[in-house]
Amino acid sequence: MKSQWNPKHAQAAIDQYAAQGVARDLALRVYTTRLLGNDPKLVLHGGGNTSLKTKVTDMIGEEWDVLCVKGSGWDMGTIEPAGLPAVKLRPLQKVRAFDVLPDEDMVKLQRANLIDPASPSPSVETLLHAFLPHTFVDHTHSTAILSIVDQPNGQELCRALFGDRLGIVDYVPPGFELSKAAADIYESDTVVEGLILDKHGIFTFGDSAESAYERMIEHVSLAEAYIERGRTTVFMPAPAVAPVADLAQVAPIVRGAVAQSLGSGQFTRFVLEHRSNPQVDAFVNGAEVADYANRGVSTPDLVIRTKKKPLITLLPGAGALDAFRHDARQRVADYIADYKSYFARCDALDDVQRTILDPMPRVALVPGLGLFGMGRSYKEAKIAADIAEIWIEAVTGAERIGRFTALPEEELFKLEYWSLEQAKLKSITYKPFSGQIVAVTGGGGAIGAATAKAFAGEGAHVAVLDLDQGAAEAAAAAAGNSAVGILCDVTDPAAVAAAFETISTTFGGLDILVSNAGAAFQGDIGALDDSVLRRSFELNFFAHQSVAQAAVQVMLAQGTGGALLFNTSKQAVNPGKNFGAYGLPKAATLFLSRQYALEYGRFGIRSNAVNADRVRSGLLTDALIAERSQARGLSEEGYLSGNLLGQEVTAEHVARAFLHHALAERTTASVTTVDGGNIEAAMR
């Protein structure tokens, strides 16, 4: 591992923060915290923390000795001074004399002594930082260090490697007890440069930001070099089976298998994030993967994100997807049963009242393809995948030099069901479409973009498909929530197939299709050129059929139902003069939506339509509005609000109708009219 300390960059940080009134030491504390936080081999998704002991003046002018320590919710890779809240140091140090300090009281103590009560809650390892005398203290969950301590003789290896330069602390769960134990080890030999926390990580410290950081890099580098001297072939591969099914075929099967049934055809769905690289593949494809992958996590706090073990599937053969689907569902059922037994065993060890978490896996290992991280959001799925990769690296390193050995399950359980983490989980709320994937065709237009934004706002992850990639990407950016823009000509079946493969490989599958793409074709039907009508049918009918077919195949693979939503327009039931070329295929699409409802309802797939009228969009352009208004002898405002309510209909109103149908769990073969009231277009 190379040091990233750069004197010019350090000075730039000092100068930058000086302009904001930030002292030199705090500026350097931010600088080195970022250096640590930007290396995933040291810090990943909230792991690790740093601190600085200094003086600050409060709002009434009183000066205090304080500990500036990483605050909850801050990412070390992007931290700012506000992410290192100042806590009065003396009260923290006084509790060192206590015999017991419950976690909840520890948190209260830390918050009660914040200089700024609006600051984020200090790290749960704040007391450990406070009990050490050094000005700068750094803590990471170095992957290389974990590879060494995750051995039956890990402490012996550390003593041989680091000598008396680092103290070694027996494993103790985070909190007051660990803080006291670490301080005791330090005080037994105060010349040490840091501490190894068994099964946990490493602390280094110094009187300057540079010295604490450089010590971290030096000791981690020693660990990395030691591992490099180990054996090069770690996992013997299982016998090869070829060919393996495509990722786009397998991902929806896995996603469907891990969807948690809520009864009555409802599911809690997960987003998938796929990873594959030589190290991941060697691990996943190992003949003994069921052994080493099930021994536990490399450091106990990982169970909060990934649970104590992954789901391991069969290798998905290209010609055996039905067998793979059946086996995957059985393995998930077995995983759930095993998790419930684990909870019952560990919960019975004390009298603490706990509520079991959802028993679904957060990591799936799929031989031949790699791994999937899973979460109720794309962010959670990526975090699970990131952690799984680092876990694999730690296990691989451990196996290079010996045998990976995790903590006993009861210790992992304590972290998974730690009261402080339980409190965090209870504060998480999910929106109606959290974990669901939505595809919107014609997504770069007014109605499509509004629909994408509406679904994303309710928690969905949206794939915006459009013939104009720039428009698709702009609509995705406006929608937010990790929406993606995909170039797709919906009149080209090959392009449609490619787009839906991209959706499955990006998010794991699909739950809702909004088939919205279309264009208005005009002309006297009796004199209409045949090519115009055929072009209109290609876009306004056959394209709807093409995307619906692709969506249904994904939904059937998942086995968790779904929703097909078609934009059919009022032209489908109330033809307009010279709009036959548009209305005819739209009428066919309305019938198409009902045909899907009829044939796929037994699979839990609903199909509904929205009929909109006079909406400013790519169909109803400003030029067309002017033309239609003039033809009717109306002002443009009068034309757009020429309905029973006397109100203009916007793209956002249409988007809400699509949302309504996506939520209407017992509605299928229905049509919702969004036109402000046009009695001639009312459905019979």
C-alpha positions in Angstrom: 0.0 0.0 0.0 1.4 3.4 -1.0 1.1 6.5 1.1 -1.0 9.1 -0.5 0.3 12.0 1.7 1.2 14.9 -0.5 2.6 18.1 1.2 1.2 20.4 -1.5 -2.3 18.8 -1.2 -2.1 19.0 2.6 -1.2 22.7 2.4 -4.1 23.2 0.0 -6.5 21.7 2.5 -5.1 24.0 5.2 -5.6 27.1 2.9 -9.0 26.0 1.8 -10.4 25.5 5.2 -8.6 28.5 6.7 -10.9 30.6 4.5 -13.8 29.0 6.3 -12.4 29.7 9.8 -11.2 26.1 10.3 -8.0 25.6 12.3 -4.9 23.9 10.8 -5.1 20.7 12.8 -8.7 20.1 11.9 -8.0 20.8 8.2 -5.3 18.2 8.3 -7.6 15.8 10.1 -10.1 16.2 7.3 -7.4 15.7 4.7 -6.0 12.4 6.1 -9.4 11.1 6.9 -10.3 11.5 3.3 -7.0 9.7 2.3 -8.1 6.7 4.4 -11.7 6.8 3.4 -10.9 6.7 -0.3 -9.1 3.4 -0.1 -11.7 0.5 0.1 -8.9 -1.8 1.4 -9.0 0.4 4.5 -12.5 1.8 4.9 -15.8 0.9 3.3 -19.3 2.2 3.8 -19.1 3.7 7.3 -16.3 1.4 8.7 -13.5 3.0 10.6 -13.2 6.5 12.2 -10.7 9.2 13.0 -10.3 11.8 15.7 -8.4 14.9 16.8 -7.9 16.3 20.3 -7.8 20.1 20.3 -9.4 23.2 21.8 -12.5 25.0 20.7 -14.5 28.0 21.9 -18.3 27.7 22.3 -20.9 30.2 21.4 -20.5 32.1 24.7 -16.8 32.4 24.4 -15.8 29.6 26.8 -12.8 27.4 25.7 -13.0 23.6 26.0 -10.6 20.7 25.4 -12.5 18.6 22.9 -12.4 15.4 20.8 -13.3 16.0 17.2 -14.4 12.5 16.1 -16.1 11.1 13.0 -19.8 11.6 13.2 -22.5 9.1 12.3 -23.6 9.2 8.7 -20.5 10.8 7.4 -18.4 9.1 4.7 -14.7 9.3 5.5 -13.9 9.6 1.8 -15.9 12.9 1.4 -15.9 14.2 5.0 -16.0 17.9 5.9 -15.2 19.6 9.2 -18.8 19.3 10.1 -18.4 15.5 10.0 -16.0 15.7 12.9 -18.2 17.0 15.7 -16.5 18.4 18.8 -17.3 16.6 22.1 -16.1 17.9 25.5 -13.1 15.7 26.3 -13.1 15.7 30.1 -16.5 14.1 30.7 -15.6 11.3 28.2 -12.4 10.6 30.0 -14.0 10.5 33.5 -16.2 7.5 32.6 -13.1 5.5 32.3 -13.5 4.9 36.0 -16.9 3.3 35.5 -17.3 -0.4 35.8 -20.3 -0.5 33.4 -21.8 1.9 30.9 -24.7 0.7 28.8 -24.6 1.5 25.1 -27.6 3.8 25.3 -26.1 5.8 28.2 -22.9 6.0 26.3 -24.7 7.6 23.4 -26.5 10.0 25.7 -23.2 11.0 27.3 -21.6 11.7 24.0 -24.5 13.8 22.7 -24.9 15.6 26.0 -21.3 16.9 25.7 -21.4 18.1 22.1 -20.3 21.6 21.7 -22.9 22.1 19.0 -26.1 20.1 19.9 -27.1 20.1 16.2 -24.0 18.0 15.3 -24.3 14.4 14.2 -24.0 11.7 16.8 -20.3 10.9 17.5 -19.0 7.5 16.5 -19.7 4.5 18.8 -16.0 4.2 19.3 -15.7 7.8 20.6 -14.6 6.6 24.1 -11.8 4.5 22.7 -10.4 7.6 20.9 -10.9 9.7 24.1 -9.1 7.2 26.3 -6.0 7.2 24.1 -3.8 10.3 24.8 -2.6 11.0 21.3 -3.6 14.1 19.3 -4.5 12.2 16.2 -6.0 8.7 16.2 -6.9 6.7 13.1 -8.9 3.5 12.9 -9.6 1.3 9.8 -10.9 -2.2 9.0 -7.9 -3.0 6.8 -8.5 -6.0 4.7 -4.9 -7.2 5.0 -5.0 -6.9 8.8 -8.3 -8.9 8.9 -6.8 -11.6 6.8 -4.1 -12.1 9.5 -6.3 -11.8 12.6 -9.0 -14.0 11.1 -6.8 -17.1 11.8 -6.8 -19.6 14.6 -3.4 -18.2 15.7 -4.0 -14.6 14.5 -2.6 -12.9 17.6 0.6 -15.0 17.4 1.0 -14.0 13.7 0.6 -10.3 14.6 3.2 -10.5 17.3 5.6 -12.2 14.9 5.0 -9.6 12.2 4.7 -6.3 14.2 6.8 -7.2 17.2 6.3 -4.7 20.1 5.3 -1.8 17.8 1.6 -2.7 18.1 -0.4 -3.7 21.1 -3.0 -6.5 20.6 -6.5 -6.3 22.1 -8.6 -9.5 22.5 -11.9 -9.4 20.7 -14.6 -7.4 22.5 -17.7 -6.0 20.9 -17.6 -2.2 20.2 -18.6 0.1 23.0 -17.5 1.0 26.5 -16.0 -2.4 27.3 -13.8 -2.4 24.2 -12.7 1.2 24.9 -11.5 0.3 28.4 -9.8 -2.9 27.2 -7.9 -1.0 24.4 -6.8 1.7 26.8 -5.6 -0.9 29.3 -3.5 -2.6 26.6 -2.0 0.8 25.5 -1.1 1.8 29.0 0.7 -1.6 29.5 3.2 -0.4 26.9 2.8 3.3 26.0 5.6 3.2 23.3 3.4 1.3 20.9 2.4 3.1 17.6 -1.0 1.5 17.4 -3.3 -1.4 18.4 -4.6 -4.5 16.6 -8.2 -5.2 17.6 -8.6 -9.0 17.1 -11.3 -9.8 14.5 -11.9 -6.1 14.1 -9.2 -3.8 12.7 -6.3 -1.6 13.5 -5.7 1.8 15.3 -2.6 4.0 14.8 -1.9 7.3 16.5 0.5 10.1 16.5 1.1 13.7 17.4 0.5 14.9 13.9 -2.0 13.9 11.2 0.9 12.8 9.0 2.5 10.5 11.5 -0.8 8.8 12.4 -1.6 8.3 8.8 1.9 7.1 7.8 1.9 4.6 10.6 -1.4 3.2 9.3 0.0 2.8 5.8 3.3 1.3 7.1 1.7 -1.4 9.2 -1.0 -2.3 6.6 1.8 -2.6 4.0 3.6 -5.0 6.3 0.5 -7.1 6.5 0.0 -7.0 2.7 3.6 -8.0 2.0 3.2 -11.0 4.4 0.1 -12.2 2.6 1.8 -11.8 -0.7 4.3 -14.4 0.4 1.6 -16.9 0.9 0.4 -19.5 -1.6 -0.8 -18.2 -5.0 -3.4 -20.9 -5.8 -6.0 -20.6 -3.1 -9.3 -22.1 -4.2 -9.4 -25.3 -6.3 -12.0 -24.7 -9.0 -15.1 -27.0 -9.2 -15.4 -29.1 -12.4 -16.3 -26.9 -15.3 -19.9 -27.0 -16.7 -20.5 -25.2 -20.0 -22.2 -23.3 -21.2 -23.4 -21.0 -18.4 -26.7 -19.1 -18.9 -26.6 -15.4 -19.7 -26.5 -13.0 -16.8 -29.7 -11.3 -18.1 -31.5 -14.6 -17.9 -30.2 -15.6 -14.4 -30.6 -12.2 -12.6 -34.4 -12.2 -12.7 -34.6 -15.8 -11.5 -32.4 -14.9 -8.5 -34.3 -11.7 -7.9 -37.6 -13.6 -7.9 -36.2 -16.2 -5.6 -35.2 -13.7 -2.9 -38.4 -11.7 -3.1 -40.1 -12.0 0.3 -43.8 -13.0 0.0 -46.2 -10.9 2.0 -49.2 -13.1 1.1 -52.0 -12.3 -1.3 -49.6 -12.0 -4.2 -47.6 -9.2 -2.7 -43.8 -9.2 -2.2 -41.0 -7.2 -0.7 -38.6 -6.9 -3.6 -34.9 -6.4 -3.8 -32.6 -4.7 -6.3 -29.6 -6.7 -7.5 -26.0 -5.5 -8.2 -23.8 -7.9 -10.1 -20.0 -8.2 -9.6 -17.5 -10.4 -11.4 -13.8 -10.2 -11.6 -10.9 -12.8 -11.3 -10.8 -12.8 -7.5 -14.6 -13.0 -7.1 -14.9 -15.7 -9.7 -12.1 -17.8 -8.2 -13.8 -17.6 -4.9 -17.3 -18.3 -6.2 -16.3 -21.1 -8.5 -14.2 -22.9 -5.9 -15.0 -26.6 -5.2 -15.2 -25.9 -1.5 -17.1 -22.6 -1.6 -19.9 -24.1 0.6 -17.3 -24.5 3.3 -15.2 -21.3 3.4 -18.1 -19.0 2.3 -20.2 -20.1 5.2 -17.7 -19.7 8.0 -18.8 -16.1 8.7 -17.8 -12.5 7.9 -14.3 -11.1 8.2 -15.2 -8.5 10.8 -18.5 -8.7 12.8 -19.9 -5.3 11.8 -20.4 -6.7 8.3 -23.3 -8.8 9.4 -25.4 -5.6 9.6 -25.1 -5.2 5.8 -24.7 -8.8 4.5 -25.8 -11.2 7.3 -23.5 -13.9 8.5 -23.4 -15.9 5.3 -24.4 -15.7 1.6 -26.9 -17.6 -0.4 -25.0 -20.1 -2.7 -26.8 -21.3 -5.8 -26.2 -24.0 -8.4 -24.3 -23.2 -11.5 -27.0 -22.0 -14.0 -26.6 -24.1 -17.1 -27.8 -22.5 -20.3 -30.2 -25.3 -21.0 -31.4 -25.9 -17.4 -33.0 -22.6 -16.3 -36.2 -24.3 -15.1 -34.1 -26.6 -12.8 -32.0 -23.6 -11.7 -35.2 -21.7 -10.8 -36.7 -24.5 -8.8 -33.4 -25.1 -7.0 -32.8 -21.4 -6.2 -36.3 -21.1 -4.6 -35.6 -24.2 -2.5 -32.2 -22.9 -1.4 -33.8 -19.6 -0.4 -36.4 -21.5 1.6 -33.6 -23.4 3.3 -31.7 -20.1 3.9 -34.7 -18.6 5.6 -35.3 -21.7 7.8 -31.6 -21.7 8.8 -31.7 -18.0 9.6 -34.7 -18.4 11.9 -33.0 -21.3 13.7 -29.9 -19.1 14.1 -32.0 -16.3 15.6 -33.8 -18.7 17.9 -30.5 -20.3 19.2 -28.7 -17.0 19.8 -31.8 -15.1 21.1 -32.2 -17.8 23.8 -28.8 -17.0 25.3 -30.0 -14.0 27.2 -33.2 -12.2 28.3 -33.0 -9.3 25.9 -36.2 -8.7 23.9 -35.6 -8.7 20.2 -37.6 -8.8 17.0 -36.2 -10.9 14.2 -35.0 -9.1 11.1 -36.1 -10.1 7.7 -34.4 -13.5 7.0 -33.6 -12.8 3.3 -29.9 -13.0 2.1 -28.1 -9.9 1.1 -25.4 -11.6 -1.0 -25.8 -14.4 -3.5 -22.9 -16.4 -4.9 -23.7 -17.8 -8.4 -21.0 -20.2 -9.8 -20.2 -19.3 -13.3 -21.4 -15.7 -13.0 -20.1 -14.1 -9.9 -21.9 -12.5 -7.0 -25.0 -10.4 -6.5 -25.4 -7.8 -3.7 -29.1 -7.3 -2.8 -30.9 -4.5 -1.1 -34.2 -2.7 -0.8 -32.6 0.0 -2.9 -29.9 0.2 -5.5 -27.7 2.0 -3.0 -28.2 -0.8 -0.5 -27.5 -3.4 -3.2 -24.2 -1.7 -4.2 -23.1 -1.5 -0.6 -23.8 -5.2 -0.1 -21.8 -6.0 -3.3 -18.9 -3.7 -2.2 -18.8 -5.4 1.2 -19.0 -8.8 -0.4 -16.0 -8.1 -2.6 -13.9 -6.9 0.4 -15.0 -9.9 2.4 -13.9 -12.2 -0.4 -10.5 -10.4 -0.5 -10.1 -10.8 3.2 -11.0 -14.5 3.1 -8.8 -15.1 0.1 -5.9 -13.4 1.9 -6.5 -15.5 5.0 -6.6 -18.7 3.0 -3.3 -17.8 1.4 -1.5 -17.9 4.7 -3.6 -20.3 6.7 -7.3 -20.9 7.4 -10.0 -18.2 7.5 -11.7 -18.4 10.9 -14.5 -16.1 11.9 -16.0 -15.3 15.2 -18.6 -17.7 16.7 -22.1 -17.1 15.5 -23.2 -15.8 18.9 -20.7 -13.0 18.7 -21.9 -12.1 15.1 -25.4 -12.2 16.4 -24.6 -9.6 19.1 -23.5 -7.2 16.4 -26.4 -8.0 14.0 -28.9 -7.3 16.9 -26.9 -4.6 18.7 -29.4 -2.2 20.2 -27.7 0.8 18.6 -28.0 -0.7 15.2 -31.5 -1.8 15.9 -32.4 1.8 16.6 -30.9 2.9 13.3 -32.9 0.2 11.4 -36.2 1.2 13.0 -35.7 4.8 11.7 -35.5 3.6 8.1 -38.7 4.0 6.1 -39.5 2.7 2.7 -41.7 4.3 0.0 -44.4 2.4 -1.9 -42.1 1.4 -4.8 -38.9 0.8 -2.9 -37.1 -2.2 -4.4 -39.2 -2.1 -7.6 -37.9 -1.6 -11.1 -39.8 0.4 -13.7 -39.2 0.8 -17.4 -40.7 3.8 -19.2 -40.5 3.9 -23.0 -40.6 7.3 -24.7 -39.1 8.4 -21.4 -37.4 11.4 -22.9 -40.7 13.1 -23.8 -43.0 15.1 -21.5 -45.2 12.3 -20.3 -42.4 9.8 -20.1 -40.1 12.1 -18.1 -42.9 13.1 -15.7 -43.8 9.4 -15.2 -40.2 8.5 -14.6 -39.9 11.2 -12.0 -43.1 10.3 -10.3 -42.1 6.6 -9.9 -38.6 7.5 -8.7 -40.1 9.9 -6.2 -42.0 7.0 -4.7 -38.9 4.8 -4.4 -38.7 3.0 -7.7 -35.5 2.6 -9.8 -36.4 3.6 -13.3 -34.9 2.7 -16.7 -35.8 5.5 -19.1 -35.9 4.3 -22.7 -35.9 6.7 -25.6 -34.8 6.9 -29.2 -32.8 10.0 -28.2 -30.2 8.9 -25.7 -29.5 12.4 -24.6 -33.2 12.9 -23.8 -33.3 9.6 -22.0 -30.2 10.4 -19.9 -31.6 13.9 -19.1 -34.9 12.5 -18.0 -33.1 9.9 -15.8 -31.0 12.6 -14.2 -34.1 14.6 -13.5 -35.9 11.6 -12.0 -33.0 10.7 -9.7 -32.9 7.7 -7.4 -30.2 6.0 -9.6 -32.4 6.1 -12.7 -30.7 5.2 -15.9 -31.2 6.4 -19.5 -31.1 3.7 -22.2 -31.0 4.3 -26.0 -33.8 2.2 -27.5 -35.7 2.3 -30.8 -38.9 0.5 -29.7 -39.8 -0.4 -33.3 -36.6 -2.5 -33.5 -37.1 -5.9 -31.7 -33.4 -6.4 -31.4 -33.0 -3.0 -29.7 -35.9 -3.8 -27.4 -34.3 -7.1 -26.4 -30.9 -5.4 -25.8 -32.6 -2.7 -23.6 -34.4 -5.2 -21.4 -31.2 -7.2 -21.0 -29.5 -4.0 -19.8 -32.3 -3.5 -17.3 -32.0 -7.0 -15.9 -28.2 -6.8 -15.7 -28.3 -3.3 -14.1 -31.1 -3.8 -11.5 -31.8 -7.5 -11.6 -35.2 -7.5 -13.3 -38.4 -5.6 -13.9 -41.7 -5.1 -12.1 -43.5 -2.4 -14.0 -43.6 -1.4 -17.7 -45.0 1.9 -18.7 -45.3 1.5 -22.5 -45.6 5.2 -23.4 -43.6 5.7 -26.7 -45.7 7.0 -29.6 -46.2 9.6 -32.2 -49.2 11.2 -33.9 -49.7 10.5 -37.6 -52.3 12.6 -39.5 -54.2 12.4 -42.8 -57.6 11.8 -44.4 -58.1 8.1 -43.9 -59.5 7.6 -47.4 -56.6 9.2 -49.0 -53.9 8.1 -46.6 -50.7 6.6 -48.0 -50.4 3.0 -46.9 -46.8 3.6 -45.7 -47.9 6.2 -43.2 -50.4 3.9 -41.6 -47.9 1.1 -41.5 -45.3 3.3 -39.8 -47.9 4.4 -37.3 -48.8 0.8 -36.5 -45.1 -0.1 -36.1 -44.7 2.6 -33.4 -48.2 2.9 -31.9 -49.1 -0.8 -31.8 -46.3 -3.3 -32.6 -43.8 -1.5 -30.5 -46.2 -1.8 -27.5 -46.4 -5.5 -28.2 -42.6 -5.8 -28.5 -41.8 -4.2 -25.2 -44.7 -6.0 -23.4 -43.4 -9.3 -24.6 -39.9 -8.5 -23.4 -41.3 -7.3 -20.0 -43.5 -10.4 -19.5 -40.6 -12.7 -20.1 -38.7 -11.0 -17.2 -41.7 -11.0 -15.0 -42.4 -14.7 -15.6 -38.7 -15.5 -14.8 -39.1 -13.7 -11.5 -42.5 -15.3 -10.6 -43.6 -12.3 -8.6 -46.2 -10.8 -10.9 -45.9 -7.3 -12.3 -47.8 -4.5 -14.1 -48.1 -3.6 -17.8 -49.3 0.0 -18.3 -50.1 1.3 -21.7 -50.5 4.9 -22.9 -53.4 4.4 -25.4 -54.8 8.0 -25.8 -58.4 9.1 -26.1 -58.1 8.4 -29.8 -58.5 4.7 -29.0 -62.2 5.3 -28.1 -63.0 8.8 -29.5 -61.5 9.2 -33.0 -60.6 12.7 -34.2 -60.9 13.9 -37.7 -57.8 13.3 -39.8 -56.3 11.3 -36.9 -57.2 7.8 -38.1 -53.6 6.8 -38.7 -53.0 7.5 -35.0 -56.2 6.3 -33.5 -56.4 2.9 -35.3 -53.2 1.5 -33.8 -54.0 3.1 -30.5 -57.4 1.3 -30.5 -55.5 -2.0 -31.2 -53.2 -1.2 -28.3 -56.1 -0.7 -26.0 -57.3 -4.2 -27.0 -53.8 -5.5 -26.5 -53.7 -4.3 -22.9 -56.9 -6.3 -22.2 -55.5 -9.4 -24.0 -52.5 -9.3 -21.7 -54.8 -8.9 -18.7 -56.8 -11.9 -19.9 -53.8 -14.2 -20.5 -51.4 -13.3 -17.8 -53.6 -12.5 -14.8 -53.0 -16.1 -13.5 -49.3 -15.2 -13.2 -50.1 -12.1 -11.1 -49.4 -9.8 -14.0 -51.8 -6.9 -14.3 -52.4 -4.9 -17.5 -54.1 -1.5 -17.6 -54.3 1.5 -19.9 -54.3 5.3 -19.6 -56.2 7.4 -22.1 -54.9 11.0 -22.0 -56.0 13.9 -24.2 -54.6 17.4 -25.1 -51.4 17.1 -23.1 -48.5 19.3 -24.2 -45.9 16.8 -25.3 -43.9 15.4 -28.2 -47.2 14.3 -29.7 -49.1 17.5 -29.1 -46.5 20.0 -30.0 -46.9 23.8 -29.9 -47.4 23.8 -33.7 -50.1 21.1 -33.5 -51.8 22.9 -30.6 -52.0 26.1 -32.7 -53.3 24.1 -35.7 -56.0 22.3 -33.7 -57.0 25.5 -31.9 -57.5 27.4 -35.1 -59.4 24.5 -36.7 -61.9 24.7 -33.8 -62.0 28.5 -33.6 -60.6 28.5 -30.1 -57.7 30.2 -28.4 -54.8 27.8 -27.5 -55.8 28.1 -23.8 -59.4 27.4 -24.7 -58.4 24.4 -26.7 -56.3 22.9 -23.9 -58.9 23.5 -21.2 -61.9 22.5 -23.4 -63.1 19.8 -21.1 -65.8 19.4 -18.4 -63.5 20.7 -15.7 -62.2 23.6 -17.7 -58.6 22.8 -16.7 -55.5 22.0 -18.8 -54.2 18.4 -18.3 -50.5 18.2 -17.8 -47.9 15.4 -18.2 -47.8 15.2 -14.4 -51.5 14.4 -14.3 -51.0 11.5 -16.7 -48.0 10.3 -14.6 -50.3 10.1 -11.5 -52.7 7.9 -13.4 -49.8 5.4 -14.1 -48.9 5.5 -10.4 -52.5 4.8 -9.6 -52.6 1.7 -11.7 -49.2 0.5 -10.4 -50.6 0.7 -6.9 -54.1 -0.7 -7.7 -53.3 -4.3 -6.7 -56.7 -5.7 -7.6 -57.3 -3.9 -10.8 -56.6 -5.2 -14.3 -58.0 -4.8 -17.8 -59.0 -1.3 -16.7 -58.7 2.1 -18.5 -58.3 5.4 -16.8 -59.2 8.5 -18.7 -57.1 11.6 -18.0 -58.6 14.4 -20.1 -60.3 16.8 -17.7 -63.7 15.4 -18.8 -64.6 14.5 -22.4 -67.9 12.7 -22.3 -67.4 11.4 -25.8 -64.3 9.6 -24.7 -65.8 8.1 -21.6 -65.6 4.4 -21.4 -68.8 2.4 -21.6 
